[in-house]
Amino acid sequence: MGVSFTIDVAGDYILWGVFDINTVNDYNVIVTGYCTVGGTDQPEQAVFRADVDERCTVAQVWHVTGVLPNTTVKLRAKKSAGSGTSTVKATH
């Protein structure tokens, strides 16, 4: 789950990821939002730890340099464990 887009112009970029997280029946779970640029995971992550059913919006900013034309960017989220029905989505 997530979004992918292509950067068409070479350069340096500021990328924003905003993750709308809703944990349902997942206790003590960590949800991580991350960014991949040209197949390389960026080291910074957006992190949310839920102790009970909770909802939160977390954000992270990535500064990437030397991006070449036709580079694919992916924003993704994953949870650390659990069998609940937690989601990452925008309902606004």
C-alpha positions, 0 to 999 in steps of 0.5 A: 500500500502506498503511492509511487511517482516519477521525478522527470527533472534532475535535481535536489528535492524535498519530499514530504510524506504524511501518513494517516494511521488508524490502528484497530485491534493491534496493540503495542504495534509500531507503524512506520512510514518510509520513502524509497528513491530510485530503489534506495530506502531513505534512512529517516522514517515516520514512526507511530507506536500505538498501545491501544486502538488509536488514530494519528497522522505522522509526517516525515521530510526527506531531502534527496540530492542528485536525483536523475530524470525518470527516478521512481519515488515510493512512499509506503507504510508497514506495521511491526506485528499484529493481526488486526485491521490497522490501515494507513489511508487518507479519509479527509 
